[in-house]
Amino acid sequence: MRAVITVDQQRRFLRVEFDQRATVSDWKEAQAAFLRLSGETGIRRALVDVRRQMTAGPQLELFEFGRNIPSDMAFAVLSDLHHGDHEFVETVALNRGKYVRLFGSEEQAIEWLITQPA
């Protein structure tokens, strides 16, 4: 997995940071790790940093990933706001009522994230 996951105990969210070679497969592995950590800690929010990532993968895989994002968790995603892969996943997720939002600013992402249901 091309990601590092840390826990922000004070603000009650998990931080997932992907490197430039990460793909949707790495997102799936990180999601499984997030779900395990969520079960252990009770934390149901994540700050996901994909700003360094070059490309995620084929559109069908991105669609499936966005469709399968857990509905009862919140994800603030730090991204280049004009990155088509990330915008596509956000749109798919939002169309299914998921708590996902793209941000260019870490401060704004955290501000939104900590107001979401935990």
C-alpha positions, 0 to 999 in steps of 0.5 A, a space after each residue: 500500500 502506498 499510503 501512511 495512516 496516522 490517528 489524530 486522537 485530539 480531533 478524532 480523525 484518521 489521516 491517510 496520505 498517499 504517495 505519487 504512485 498510488 492507484 485505486 488499488 492502494 485506496 482499497 487497501 487503505 480503506 480496509 485498514 481504515 475500517 479496521 482502525 475505525 473498529 478499534 478506535 471508534 473514529 469514523 472520519 478521515 482526512 485523505 491526502 491525494 495531492 501528490 498522486 499522479 493518476 488513480 486508475 481506470 474510470 470503471 474502478 474509480 466508479 466502483 470505489 466511489 460507489 462503495 465508500 462507506 455511507 456512515 463515515 466522513 471523508 475530507 479529501 485533500 486534492 488538486 481541485 482540478 484532478 479529474 479522477 478525484 472529482 469523478 470519485 467525489 461525484 459518484 460518492 455524493 450522488 449516493 449520499 456519501 459524506 465525501 468532499 474535496 478540498 484544496 486547503 487542509 485547514 478547510 478540510 479539517 474544519 469541515 471534517 470535524 463538523 461531520 457526524 462521528 
